[in-house]
Amino acid sequence: MIFEPLKPVSQAARIALGTIFFVLFLGLWSLVTWGGFIDPMFLKTPLDTLVTGYNLFAQFGFIKDVGITLFRVVGGFLLAAMVAVPLGILMGAFKPIEAFLEPFISFARYLPASAFIPLLILWAGIGEAEKLLVIFIGSVFQVILMVAGVVGSTRKDLVEAAYTLGADASGIVRRVMLPGAAPQIAETLRLVLGWAWTYVIVAELVGAETGIGHMIMDSQRMLDTGQMIFGIFTIGVIGLVTDFAFKWVNRKLYPWAF
């Protein structure tokens, strides 16, 4: 059978299947645009979009916008990870800390980061601090709970065996819980990094003078769908590259988990 639950796929087949999907997507896009099914004002052809993207880099310094957006995503995400990972480990390992923090964090994670933008502009202005804080708020509470869940799912028999061998509480966290949870913590960070991209674009749509989101808003005012689509695709390409890089690093650090 070709389709069997949880049957692994070879790396070559995975690459081929992923490539086929992109080819089909590009073919459908070409069909509906060059075939005249959609007005060019609403959707440019793939070639027009590519030419528009080249002009953005060659004539309008789009590389600067890409760099600034990357700085905001990485900066805000690293700030969130520095706070969230230690708190998540403490919550997962020690139930009193979990009981103390979880109600508030569970409440806070439902608050949309975009709703804080007006307040953050009042508190931090429209500079880089506001953009970083939007990403921080959107990411930190999710990471805390996800890391706590991973650490808290450590097998109890391993913990009991460590106690039997004379380990104390800190030793169990360092030598039993963290080594077992590390691959899943890294995977959690990889997933939340994708969410951080949505937050930075929302932050750049309001009160920004640079960045990919700002370029998309300017393009919307000029009804330039080619620039808007290229900006969106640029985010997708950068996200795909960072996602593959994250997976590669995780495989190198934790080969037993893959």
N, C-alpha and C positions, 0 to 999 in steps of 0.2 A: 504493500500500500504506500502511496505517496504521502498521504496525510495520516500520521499516527500521533496521538497525543504525546507531547514532550520528546518526540524523536529528534535528536540533534541534526542540524544541517551543516554540511561542510562549509568551510570558509569561502571556497570558490563558488559554491551554489548560492551562498548568502549574498556575495558581491553581485553575482549575475542577476538574481531576483530583484535586488535593490536597484540595479541599473535599469532593468526592464521597466520598472514602475516609472522612473524618471523619464524614460524614453516615451512611454505611453502618455504621460502627463504632457510632455512637450508636444507630442503629436496631436493631442486633443486641443491644446491651446492654439497650435498652428491652424488646425482645421476650422475652429470657430472664428478666428480673426481673419486669416487670408481667404476663408470661404465667404466672408461678408455676413456672417450670422450675427455679429456684434459690431456696433458702431465703434470706429477707432477712438472716438472721444472717451468711451467708457473702458476700452481695453485695447492696448497697443499690441501689435504683433511681437513675437519673440525677437525678431531682428531689430525692430524699432526700439524695443526695450533695451537690447544690448548696446545699440548705438547711443542711446540716451545715457546709459551707465558709463560708457567710455567718455562721453563729453563731461559728465559730472566729475570724473577723476582728472581728466586732462585740462579742463577749462575752469572748473569751479572749486577745485581743492577739496573734493569730497573725502579724500583720505584723512583730512583733518577731522571731519565730522565722525568718521569711523573710529579714529583713534580716541577721541574724546568720549564717545559712547562706550568703547571698550574699557577705558579708565574708570568710568562711572560704574559699570557693571562689576568689574573685578574689585574695585575699591569697596563698594557697598556690600558685595557678597563676602569678601574677606572679613569685614567688620562684623557681619552677622555670624559667620562661622566661628570667629574668635570668641564671641559671647555664647553662642548657642551650643557648640559642641561640649565645652566643659559643663554647662548647666544640664544638658541632656544626659551626660554620663552620670552626674551626681543624682539626678532624678531617677534614672534607671537603676542605679545601684542601691540607693538608700530610700526606702519607702517614706520615712518622715519628711524628707525633702520633697519627694513627689507629692505627698499630701498637702504640703505647704504651698507649692508653686503651681501645681497642675490646674486648679480652678481658674486662676487668673490667666494663665497661658492659653488654656482652652477657650476662654472668653476672648482674649486678644487676637487669636489667630483668625477669628471670624470677621475682624474689622478690616475692611478693604483699604489697602495702602493708598489707593487713589483718593480716598476720602480725606486723607490727612494733608493732601497737597496745599489747599488754601491755608491751613494752620501752619504748615512748615514754611510756607513763603513768608508768613507774618513773623515767625520765630527765627528763621535762618536766612531770610532773603531769597533771592532767585539765583544765587550762586551755586557752586558745586556742593556745598554742605546739604542743601535741600534735596538735590538729586540723590546723593548718597544715603540720606536718611529715608527717602522713599523706598529704596531697595532694601535697606536694613530692616525697616518695619515689615515689609512684605515677605522677608525671608526668615527672620530670626525666630519667630514663634513656631513656624512650621518645622524648622530644623530641630529645635529643642524637643518637640514632642516625638518626632521621628527617631532621633537619636536615643531618646529615653526608651522608646519601645524596643529598639534593637538591643540596647544594653540590658534592659529588663527581661528579655527573652533568653538570657543565658541559662543553659541547662543546670538545674539545681543539683544534680548528682555530681557535676564537676565542682561546684562550690562546696558541697559537703566533703568531697574528697580532699579539697585543698585545706579545709578546716582540720580534717583528720591528720593531714601531714604537717600541721602546725602553723599554717598561714594565718595572718591577722587580716582585718578588714581591708586595709590599704593594699596588702599583698594580693588579696583576691581580686580587687578591682584592677590592679596593674598587671597581674600575671594570668588571670583567668578570664575576666570579663572583657577587658580591652582587646587582647589578641583575638578573641573569638568574634567580637563585634566590629573590629576595624574594617573588614571588607564591606560590610553593610553600611557602616557610617560613611565610607568613601562613596558608595553608590548613592546614598541619600544626598550627599553634597552634589553629586553629578546631576541628579534630578532637579534639585532646587536651583541650581545654576541656570537651568532652562527657564524657571519661573522668574528669575531675576531680570532676564531680558524683557519680559512683558512689563515689569515695573519701571524699568529705565525709559522705555519708549513712552509710557504714560506720563512719566515725570517730564520728559522733553517736549511733550505736546503743549505744556503750559509753562510760560515764563522762561523759556530757553532761547538762546540765540545761536546755539551750535548743537551738533549731534544729529544722528540719523532721524530721530523723531521730529526735530525741528525742520529738517529738510523735507520730510513727508508732509508736514503741515503747510510749508511754503508751496509745495507742489499742488496741494489740494486747493489753495487759493487761486493758483494759475490754471486749474483743471488739467494739469499735466499728469495723466495716469501712468505714462511711461516712467517718470521719475518716482512716483509713488510705488509702483510695482518693483522697480529696481531696488529701492530702499528696503522694501519688505524682504525681497530675495537676498539682499546683502546680509540682513539679520539672520536669515535662515542658513546661509552658507557659513557665516562665522559661528553660529550655534552648532552646526553639524561638525565643523572642524574641532571646536573645543570639546564637543561630546566624544568624538573619536579619541582625542588626546587624553581626556579623562579616563576613558576605558583602557587605553594603552598603559597609562601610568598605574591604574588599579591592577591590571594583569601582571605588571612587573613587580609591584609591591606585594600582592596577595595572589600568587599563582595557584595556590591550593583551592581558592574559592571559585575558580572558573573551569 
